[in-house]
Amino acid sequence: MKLTALLVSLLLVQSQAFEFVIDGEWEGEMSEDHLPESGRHRRSILAREEEEDFETIQGYDITVKSYKVESRITSRYSQTTVRSSVVNSGNGPQSIGFNVQIPKRAFISNFTMNVNGITFIGSVKEKTVARRLYAQARARGKAAGIVRTNSQEMETFKTEVHVPAGSKVDFELHYQEMMQRRQGIYTHTLHLQPGRLVPLLQVDVYIYEPKGIKFVQTPNTLGEQFAGLTKIVRTDSKAHVVFHPSLLQQRKCANCTESAVDGVFTIQYDVERESNGGELQVSDGHFLHFFAPSNLSPLSKNIVFVIDVSGSMWGLKMKQTVEAMKAILDGLTMEDFFSIIDFNHNVRCWKDELVTGASINVGEAKEYIQNIKPNGGTNINEALLKAVQMLLKAQSQGMIEPRSISMIILVSDGDPTVGEIKLSAIQKNVKQLMHKEFSLYSLGIGFDVDFDFLERIAMENRGMAQRIYADSEASTQMKQFYSQISSPLLRTISVHFTGDTVANITQNQFDKFFDGTELVVAGKLKDMASNMLHAYTTASTATMDLKIETEADLQELDDLLSQQQHSFAGFARQMWAYITVNQLLSSVRRSMARTIGKKRKITQQILMLAVEHQFVTPLTALLVESSDTDGPERLLADSPKDPKQGCCPGAGPSTSKITFVNSKPSIPSWVTPVTPSPSEAKTIHVVENDPHFIVHLPKSGMDVCFNVDSKPGHVLSLVSDPDAGIVVNGQLVGSKKMKNDKLNTYFGTISVYSRAAGVKVVVSTNSISLMEGRNNHSFSWGGTAELSLHRVKVAIEKEQKVTVVIDKISVMVMLHRVWKKHPINVDFLGIYMPSDNQYSAQVHGLIGQFAIEPEVKVFDVREGTEPEKKAATMEVKGNKLTVTRGWQKDYRQDRKYGSDVYCWFVHNSGKGFIDGHYTSYIVSELDSFLPPL
């Protein structure tokens, strides 16, 4: 399950009551049946920069009175509450942000807020109900945006509320999750990043394990400054972990005003186990069966390592993969069998069949991978099929021991580019050939790997996937992943219960069990005559078959829980629902529901459970509302279509009210054409890249292109219409360094100014600002929002584009992100304007001058210096110019590669085609009109 991380931007005008919705979402957009569409899902791309400069409390001139985190863990199930009390101590209204990083596997269960004594309480509702309320709220002129961000192991909930001076705001967020056992340890992580000194900063973690706690430890992951400050008080079955640094202890240095509390607070523990029979617990009409045997001889393994050695693996990725593989190979035993397949556009086998893990074979394998030189494309389909065939051949030849575990471990960093490249076809091919006793594990390296695909193909074939972050610790991450699956102890595990005693059981059959992990089965109790519940577990070890009985008293645990002050009441009921919902979501992601009817049935099950147990899931939303004697006023938040990543929309001073439009704004169809059409692509003016201008001339039926080679910091006049009072200007930003003795420039900021409305919209690669006099309403690219301010309408599509409409004039600005650590490139903006924007006769500017179309003739078409680029003579504005046939890019439909727009290219920065010299279009400010040329 991928929990949606959340961002809600809340606008408060003075102390009005409001409601809003917190919305869960799939990795990709939901179909009309609320389920992921088949075929290729949206790519899950991750960026590292989102973890930088993260602060739980954001704002200027604010006082954070307290920041408290409390977790109650009962029988491996945790409920965490994050509370903060904040005061706007500034002289005027401002936005206060409340941001919490939570584990990816957690479900948000509630969010409440108290603003100046008005309390807003949350409840989970079906998404369609919440969105209907959202639509009603929009019709009343109130709404907000919601997005998600991704990090390595966390999701981010972000809230921003705009309040008057002196306001007090209390935030409270609740989320729940089941502890996962890895390598014999349960790990509970809490992100502590208050961003400032806090008079009362405290973390309390209460652990209650009925059968006893084996150990509790708190690795010092916050830094040496906090060594020894964590206190642990424990008994046999209970533990209380406290972290309560004073103001002095929080300081980075004795005289510093900055907080050193910035990182992850970690608690690790394990439980006592009486035997290998497992632990059966009964509480609140539900049961939980924990099974984590140890001290068993490991099963032998048959492993085919499939390693991507395409060109994109060159350098650090390959070096770290080789380092990890050497350590993994050293861990093989004489009872294990293995081979290695490496692939780029071709597929090579180190050995055509499996060999033993003898030291001589391991040594040869290590030498083989050491000499791999990455190059070429990526043929994942053929490589995986070859790996399955190798295992099938070994099985048919009797090489595979019947009680062993057979697996394929795929290591890749990219999409298929050679052979079969359709992801759904690759999934189908592998699944058809894969034997039911084989498993596939996927390791996705890097930030732009299609992890969704790797995860789906692994889950469909009884395995799992993990993203490996391409940094200095990548090798360690790969080794840690392998350590989780390197020691299989059992196979064909099944858990059953006597008679007709239980119902609604979660998954109770498992094909394998690895040392240091845990299997959990949950369900509901039926009416029983007996006061004991009996469970039977069967499994196969390396040498024998097991059948183990476990029993539990129906009342004993509830009696114990009633005596515990800090246990999580109702944990068994919530844990059963948590497991069930996750398994239902997982079954959909694995495409196990083959019919529409079955998909709808699963959808209804998820909805029913999520609403009943108050989980924010892809099908539900959290409505937060106030009680008001005159009826609550609503401000609702909903999710955008692209859940890639995001930040926080802000709101400006309350003296200038921004309202979200009460219906979908009249965004022109040209902004996002429905179907690709060359003619449609030529109805607009485009400025893209460094910067390339495409001017569409409707009467002549042609497009003309030119570049402008100016300097970073220069502001260029694109449209200047003094009669209409409209200005569109762009400021250039330079690349990080020169390439081929040239410093490329791009538009880093675009300004659209309406003198009549008194509004300026400034779009940069970092934010979108609406300025009205002294009022500045700032939004980030992380939120999807629709805004109306006087005659100006603005539509922000998260991390993609901003459309500004002023009367009959529209401008679209497209965001282009590049890898933050790219040695040369920088983020930049593209500008799109329709050629039929209605300006006055006085309009000018690099683009505006062509609103009055000049007469253009192109003749004497001839061979150019390059075969594919014809040369010609252009007659325009009394000038005869030599032009070249070429093409530029329109990125409205394909943001990655763009669509080609063929045009006649005018050299020398458009000289002869534009009026005067391009330097005449340099103005002083972003809202400056162009002086007469």
N, C-alpha and C positions, 0 to 999 in steps of 0.2 A: 504493500500500500504506500502510495506517495501522498502524504498529507499536503494539502495546499498551505503554503506559508502565506501570511496575510498582511495586507496593508490597507488600512482604512483611514481616509482623510475626512475629518469632521470639521464643519464650519459652524461656529456658534456666533450668532449675532446677539450681543449682550448675553442674556442667560436663557435663551429660548430652549424649550424641551425638544428632543429629537429622538428618532429611532434610526438604526442602521442595521445592515445585514452583513455578516461575515460568512463568506462563501467558500466551500471546498471545490476542488476541480481536479479532473484527470490530468495526466501529463499532456494529453492532447485534447482537442475540443470534443465535446460529447455529441453523439448523434441524437436524432430525435427520440430514440429509445433510451437516451441517457447512457449509452454504452459506447466504448471506443469503436470507431469504424475499423473494418478489416483492412488489410493491406498495410502500407507503410504509415506508421504513426509519426506524429510530429517529433522531430529530433529534440533530444534533451541536451541542450548545450549549457555548459557551466562556465562561469567566470569567477576568477579568484578575487577580483577587486571588491566584491561585495562584502568581504569580511573585514576590509580595511576601514579604520575610523568608525567602527560601529560603537554606538552609545545607546544604553538603555533609555536614558532620559536626555532629550534634545531640546534646546532652546537657549535664548540669551536672557540674562537678567532674571533667572528663575532660581528658586530655592528648593532643593530637594530635602524634604524633612525626614523621609525614611525610605528605605528600600529593603524589603524583606522577601525571602524565598523560603517556602516550607514544602517539603516533600514527605508524604506518608506512604511508605512501602509496606504492604502486607502481602505475604506469600508471593513475592516477585512482581506484584502489581502496584504501580505507583500513581498517586495523584499529587500533582505539583501545583502550588499556588504562588504567583508572583504578585506582590503588592508594592505600590509606591505612592507616596503622598508628596505633591508638588504645589508650589505657590508661584504665581506670576508676580514677582517682586519688582518688575519694571514699571515705568511711568505710563505705559500705554498697552493696548491689546497686542497679543502675540500668539504664535503657535507653540504648543508644547508637544513634543513627541514622546511616545512610550513604545519602546521596541524590545522584543523578547525573542531570543533564539531558542528554539525548541527542537528536540530530536525528530528526525524525519518520520519515525514510526509512531509518533504520538498523535492522539486525537485531541484537538481543542474541544473542551466541553462547556466552557462559559467564559464570558468577558463582561465585567461590570465596571461602571464608572460613576463617580459622584462629582458633580460640578456645582460648587457653591450651594451644597445641600440638596441638589436634585439628583436622585439616584436612577441609574439606568441599568436594568437587569436583563440578562440574555436568556433566550430559549431557542432550542434547535427546532426548525421546521423544514418540511419538504421544500426543496429548492423552488418548485413552481409556485408554491404559496408565497415564499419570500419574494420572488421576483414580481409577483402580482402586487404585493405591498410596495415593492420598489417602484413599480410603474405608477402606482397611485401617488406615492410621495413625489415623484418627479413632476407629476401634473400639478402639484402644489408648490413646485419651484424649489425643491430640496433634494439633494442626492449626493453621492460620494463615490469614490473609486476603490477598487481592491485589486491587489496584485500579489505575486509570490516572488521570493528570491530563493536561490539555492546556494548552499555551501557544502563543504565536504560531508559532514554528518548531520547538519542542522538545517531547519527551515526558519524563516524569520517572520514573526508577527510584528507589524508596524502600525501604530496609530498616531494620528496627529490631530489635535484639537485646538481651535483658535478661541482664546478667552480674553476678557477684559483685564485690565490691571487689577492686582489684588486678589484675583480669583484663586481658589484652592481646588485642586483636582486630585481625586484619589482613583488610581487605576488598580484593577485586579483581574488577572488572567488565570484560568484553570486549564490544565491539560492532563491527559492520562496516557499511560503506556505500560506494556508488559516488558519486564526485564528479560533480555536475551543472554543466555549463558554461552560464553565463548572461552575456550581454553581453561575451563574450570572456574570462571569468575563472572559474576554479574556486575556490570558497570553502569553507574548512574551518573550522568554528567549534567551540570548546571552552568550555563554561561553567565558570568558576572562581569558586566561592563557598564557600570553606572555613569561613567564619563565625567565624574566630578566627585568631590568629597561629600560624604553623606553622614550627618550626625548619628543616625541610627541605621547601620547596615548589618543585617544578620541573616544567616542561613541556618535553618534547622531541618535535619533529615531524621525522620523516625522510621526505624526498621523493626518489623515484627514478623518473625518466622516461627510458627508453632512448634516445629520439630527441632529448633535450635539453630543458632548461628555459629558457623565454623570459624569465621574470622571476619573482621572489618578493617579496612585500611583506607587511608586517604592520601594517595600520592600527591606530592606537592607540585601540582601542575600550574599554580598561579605564580610561582617564582620564589626564589630563596628568601626574599624579604618577609614572606608569610610563613616561613618554616616554624613549626611549633605553635602556631596560633589556633590550629584546629583541635578541638577537644572531642574525645569519644568516650561516652559512658555506656557500658553494656552489661547485660546479664546473659544468661544462657540463650534466651529467645528474643531479647530486645536490645536495640542499640539506639543511641541518640548522638548524632554528629552535629556539632555546633561550630560555626565560624562567625566571629563577632569582633572584627577589628575596630579599634578606636579611630578617631580622626587622625591622631598622630601616626598610628600604624598604617593608615591608608595612604599617607603622603609619599610621593616618590622620593622626596628627600626632606630633611628637617625643616627647611624654609619653603618647600614647594607648595603650591596651591593645586597641583594636579594629583589625581588619584592613581595609585599604582595597581588598583584592583581592576584588572583587565585581562580576562582569560577564562579558562574552564576550571570549575571546581569539580573534582572527581571523587566519587565514593565507590569502592570495590568491596564485594563480599561474596561469601558462599555459605551454603547451609549444611547442616549435619544430615547425613543419610544413614539410616539404620542398616540398610542392606541394599542389594541390587534390585530389590522388588519394586522400588519406587515409593512415592508418597501420595496417598489418596486423602483429599480433604473434602469435607462437605460443609457448606454454609449457605444460609439464606435460600434453600431450595435448589441449590446448584452444587455440582461436584467439579473438582479439579484433580487430574491425575498427572503427577510429575514423574518422569522416568529418566534417570541419568545414571546408569550403571557405570562402574569402573572396575579396575583390576581384572580385566579380561584380556586375553591374548588378541592382538589386532588381526584382522583379516588381511590376507595378501591383496595386493592391488595390481591391476593391469591398466597402465596409463599411456595414452598417446598425447604427447605435448604438441600442440599445433601453434606455431609461432609465426606471426606476421613479420616479414623481412622486406616489406615494400620500402620505397624511398622515404616515406614519411617517418619511418622508424630510425632514420640515420641520426647518429650523434648520441646524446644523453639517453634517449629512450632505449636504444639498443644496448648501450653500455650497461644500463641498470637491469635490463632484461637478462643479459648474459650473467651478470653478477648474481641475480636471484636464482637463475636456473642452475648455476653451479652449486649453490647451497641446497637447492631442492634435490638435485641429483645425488648429492652426498648423503641425503636422508633415506635413500632407497635401500631395501634389504635384499638378501638373496632370494627371499620368497616373492619379491615383486617382479613384475615384467613391465617393460616400457619400450617406447621408441619415440622418435622425434620427426615431425614433419615441419618443414619451413616452406613458406610460400610468399611469392610476390605475384607477378603475372603467370609464373610457372609454379608447379608444386614439386618439391623434392622430398625424398625420404632418406633419413640418415641410415636406417635399416628397413628393408622391405617387410620385416616381420618383427614381432616382439622378441626382446632378449631379456635375460635375467638382470637383476640389479647387482650383479657381481662387480667388484671394483674395477676389473679390466674394462668392462663395458661402460661403466660410469666414466672412467678416464677418457675413453675414446669419444664419448658423447660430449664431454666438457670441451675437448679439443675441437670438436666439430662446430659447436655453437660459438666458440671463441673466434673462429675464422669466418663467420657469416658477415657478408658485406651487403647491407640493405640497399635495394634499388628496385625500380620498376613499379608496377601496379599492384592491385590487391584482388586476388581470386579466392575469396573466402569459401564459396560454394564447393569448388573442386577439392580444396584442402580438407574441409570437414567430411565430405563424402569419402575421401581417401582414408581418413582416420577411422570412420565407421567400418569401412571395408577391411581395414587391417585388424580390427577387433573381431569382426565376423569370421575372418580367415583363421585367426588364432583359436576361436571357439570351435569352428568346424574341425580343426586339426587336433582338438583335445588339449591345447596348451593352457586353456583357462580353467583353473580349478573351480569346481561348481560353487564353492562357498566364498569365492573371492569377489572383489568389487572391481568393476570395469568402468573407466571414466576417460573422457576426453577433456583436456584443459586447453582452451583457446586463449591466446594472448594477441590482441589486435588494437590498433589505434585509429582505424579509419573505416570508411564505407567501402563496399565492394566496387571495384572499377573495371574488372576484367572478368570475362565469362558471364555467368548469370549474375546480374546486378540487381534484379528485383528482389527485395527483401522477403516478401511473402512467398515467392517461389523457392528461395533458399530455405526458409523455414519448412515449407512443405517437403522439399527434397530430403532434408536431413531427418525429419520426423518419420517419413515413409521408410527410410532405410534403417533407422536406429532400432536396435533390439531393445525390448522392454527392460532388460537388466543393465543396460548401459546408461550412463549419465553424462551430461555435458555441462562443464563449468566455463564461464566466460570472464576474462579480465579485460576491461576496457581502459586503455592507457590514454591519458590526456584530457583536455577540456572540451575538445570538439568531436569526440568520438560519439557515434550514435549508440548511446548506452541503452536506450529503449529497445532497440533491436537485439543487442547482445543479451539483455535481460529476458526478453520474450523467448528467444530461441533456447536459452538455458532452462527456463522454467517449463517449457514444453517438453523438455527431455530430462526431467527429474533432477535438475541441477540448480545452480544459482549463479548470480553474476555479481561482480564488484567492480566499482570504478577505481582505477589507480591514477593518482594525481602525479602528473609528470614533473616532479620536483626532486629535491635532493633525497627524499625519503621513499621514492618509488620502489626501489629494490626491497626495502624493509616491508612496504605494504604488500608486495607480491609474496614475500616469504611468510608474512603473517596470515595471508589468505590461505596459502597452501597448508600451513600448520593446522588450520581448522578442519581440513578434509584429509589430512595425511594419515590419520589413525582410525580407520573404521573398525568398530568393535562388533556390531551386529548388522544383520540383514533380515529382510522380511519380518518386520515387527508389526504386531497386531494387538490391540487392546480391546477387550470385550468385558461385558458385565452380565452377571447372572440374571436369568429370568427377564421379566418385563418390568425392570426397575428404573430405567433411564430413558430420556428422549432428547431429541435435538442435539445429538452428539456431533462434536467437531471432528475433523479428520482423525481417524483412529487406526489407520494402516500406513506404514512408512517403509520404504524400500531399504533404508540404511540408517545407522546411527553412528556418529563420530564421537570419539573420546573428548570429554570436556564440554559437550553441548547438553541439551536437554530437550526431550520430547514432552509436549503438553497436550492432554486431551481433556475437554471440558464438555459439560452438558447439564441438562435439567433432570431433577428427580421426579419420578412419578410417585403416586400414593403407594406406600409400602407398608406391609404388615410387620416387617422386621425393622429393627432399629440399627441395622448394620448394612453397609453397602460393600459389595465384593467386586473386585476387578481382577481380570486374568490377562496377563501379558505373555504372548508367545513370540519367540525370536530364534534366530540361528546364529551361533557363534562360529569361530573358526573350526571348532571340532565337535560341536553338539547343538542340539535343539533345546530351547528353554521354554518352560511354562511356569509363570510366577503368579502367585495370588497375593493381592493386597486388599486390605479391608479398612473401613473407617466407620466410626460411630456417627450417627446422623445429627446428634445434638452437641457432642463434646466441644467442637470448635466454636460454635456460637456461644456456648457458655464461657469459653476462654476470652473471646472477643469482647463480650460485655464487660469484662474487667479491665480492658486495655483503654487507656485514655487517648492514645495517639494512633490507634490503628485506623485503617480505612474501612469504614462501615460499608457493607455491600460490595466488597471487593470481588467476591466470587461471581456474583451476577454480572458485574461490569467486565470482568476478565473473560467470561464466557462470550459476552456480546462482542468484545474487542477481537477475540480470536475468530469468531464466526464472521464478522463483517470483513476482516482482513482476508479470510479464505474465500469469501464470496467475490470480493474485489479481485483477488488473485486469479480465481477461476475465469473471470471475464478477460483479464489481461492475457491469460494463456489461450484464449479463444476456445475454451472448453464448451461454452454454450453455443452449440452449432445452429440452433434455430432461433427465429425471432421470438417465438413463444417462450422458449426457455430463458432467453435473455431478459424478457419482460418479467418473468417470474422471479429471476435473481434480483432484478432491479427493485421489485416490490419488497422482497425480503430485506435488502439493504436499507431501503427507506424506512420500513417498519422498525427495524432494530435501531437504526441511527436516531430516529425521532424518540423512540422509547427510552434509549439509554443516553441521549443527549451527546451525540458525537457529530462533529462537523466532518462530513465525508464529501466525495464528489457529487453526491446526490442530495445533500442537505445544506442548509445555511443557518447561521445563528442570527436571530433577530434580537436586537438590544433595544428596549423601549422604556419609556418613563411612564409614571402614573400622573395624570394631570386631570384636575377636576373638570376641565373643559374638553377633555379628550386629548390624547397625546399628539403632538406635532411630530412629523417624521422626517428623518434624514437617513436614507438608506444607502448601503454600499453593495455593489455587485461586482462580479469578476469579469475581467476582460477576456478576450478569446485566446490571447497568447500568454500562457503562464510561465514564460521563460525566466524573467527576473525583474526586480523592480525596487523602487524606493518610495519616496513619500511625497504626494501632492501637498502643497501648503495652501494656506488661505491668507488673504490680505486683511488689512484693518477693517473693522466692522462698519466704518463710516461709508464704505463703498461696497455694497452687497453684491456678491457674485451668486447667481442662481443657475442651477443646471437646467437646461432647456427641458420643457415638459413633453417633448417627443423627440424622435430622432432628428437631429439638426439637418438642415437642407444642405448636406455636403454634396457638392457636384459629383456626377457620375464619373467624370474624367479622373478623379483622384484615385480611384481603384477600379479600372475597367473590369467588367465581369469576365469577358473572354478575350484571349489575345487577338488583336487585330492590327495589322500594320497601318491601316488608314487611321484607326483611332489613336494610335501612338503619335500621329503627326498632327493632332489638333491642339498641341500645347507648345509652349516655350519651355526649354529645360536648361538648367545649369547644373552640371555634375562634375565630380572629380576635381581636377586641378587648374582652374575651373574651365570646363568645356561648355560653351554656349551653343544651344540649338535653337534657332529662330525659325518658327513655322510661318510661311507666307501662303495663306489660303488662296489668294487670287492667282498666284503663280503656280500653285500646286507643288511647292518644293520646300525643302528644309535647307537652311544655310547654317554652317557651323563656323565658329572661330574660338580661339583661346585668348585669354588675357593673362599676360605674364607680368604681374605686379608684385608687390612686396608684402610680407606679413605685417599686419596692423593697418594696412590701407583699408578705407571704407569706400566701396564702389556703389555708385548710384545705379540701381537696376530699374526702378520706376520712380519718376518724379512728376507729379501732376499737381501744380500749385492751384489750379482752378477747382479741382475735386478735393484738394487737401489730402492727397494720398502720397505716401512715400514708402518705397520698398528698397532698403539698402542692405548690403552685405559686407561684413568685415572678414578679411583674409587672415588665415593662420598658416604658419609654415610647417613643413615636415621637420622631423627631429634632427635630420642632418642632410647634407647634400647627397644626391645620387647622380652619377654621370656629370659631375661638375655643375649641377643645377639644383636649386632649392625649390621644390614644388610648393605651391600654395593652394589652399582650399578655403572654402567658406566655413568659418567656425561659428559665426553669429549672423543671423538674419533678423532684421527689424521691419515690422509692418506698422506704419503710423497713420492714424486717421485724425486729422486736425479737427474735423467737424465733431467727431465723437469724443475727442480729447483722450484717446486711448492709443497706447503703443504696445504692441506685442513683440517681445524680444525672445527669439528662440536661439539657444546656444546648444552645444553638445552636452551640457550639464543640466540645463533646466529650461523651463518655459515661464516667462514673466509677463503678466498683464499689468501695465502701468497706467494709472489714471491720476494725474496730478502728483500728489505726494504719496499716493497709495500704490503699493507694489504687491501684487498677488502672485506668489511664486509656486510653480508646480514642477515636479520632476518628471523625467521620462518614464519613471517607474509606474505611473498610474494612468489608467484609461479614464478620461473625463470628457464631458461635453459642457461647455460654458457659454454663457451669454452675458455680455456687458454692454449696455446701451445698444448701439447698432452693430456691434462686433460680436460675431459668433466664432468660437474656437473649439475644435474637436481634437483631443489628444488621444492618439492610439499608442498604447504602451510600447516603448522601445522601438517605435517604427516611424510615425509621422505625426505632424501637426497641420491641420487645415484651418486657415483663417479666412472668414467670409465677411466682407464689409459691403453691404448693399449688393451691387452687382459685380463686385470685384472679389476674386478668390485667389488664394496663394496656398500651395502645399509645400511644406518643408519636410524632407525625408532625412532621417538619421542614419548615418553609416558608422558602425562601430568596428574598430580594428583591435587586434590583440594588444593589450595594454603594454606588453613588453616588446612590441615590435621595434626593431632598431631604427626604423625610418618613418613609418606611416603613423598618422594621427587620426582621431575621430574627426568627421567632417559632416557637412550638411549639403543636401541637394535641394534645388528650388524648382518647382513646377508651377506654371501659370497658363491658363487657357488663352488662346490667341484672340478669343472674343470677349475678354474683359472690357468693360465699358468705361473708358477714360474720357477726359475732355480733350479738346483739340490742342491743348497746351502740353500734353504729356510728353515726357522725354525720358532719358536714361538709356542704359545699355540695352534693355529689353523694351522699355516703354516707347521708344521712338518708332518701333515697328508696329504700334497700334494703328498708325497711318501707314499703310503698306506702300513701300516704294516700288516703282516698276523695275523688274529684274528680268534680264534676258541672259540665257546661257547658250553658247554656240561654239562651234569649232571644237567639238569633243574629239579627243585624240588620245593616243597612248601616253601614259605617264611614266615616271621613273620606275614605278613598280607595276607589274602586270595587272594586279587587281585594283589599282587606283588610277582611273582615267584622269586626264587633265582636260581643262576647257577654259574658255574665256567668258567672264561674266561682265555684263554691262549694267551698272547700277549707280544712281546718283551722279551721272556724268563721268563716271570712272570706268576704265576697262581693267579688269583684274584677272590674273591667272589663278584659277581655282582647281582643287583636286577632289575627285570623288572619294568619299570615305564614309565612315560611320561612327556614331557615338552611341551611348547607352541610355536607355530608359528603364529605371528600376522599379516601376510601379507594380508590375506583375511578378517579376522574378528579382527579389531583393539580393540574391547571391550573385547571379551571373548577368542579369539585365537583358533587355531586348534590344537588338540592333536597330538604330534609326539611321538610314542612309541619307547623306547630305553632301552638299558642295562646301568644301572647306576653304575659308578665306585666310590667307597667311598674314603674318605680321600683326597679330592681335586685332584682326578685323579691319585693318586700315583700308579705307576706301568703301567699306560696306557700312561701318558705323560713322556717324557724324564726327568729324574732328579726330583727335588722337585719344587713345584709351585713357591717358593720364588726365584728360579733361573731365573724366567721370569720377575722379577721386574727390570725396567730400570730407568734411571735418568730423561730423557726428553721425550716429546711426539714424537720427531723425532729420537730418539736413536735407533741404530741397536742393536740387541741382541748379546752380546759377546759369543764366543764359550762355550758350556757347558762342 
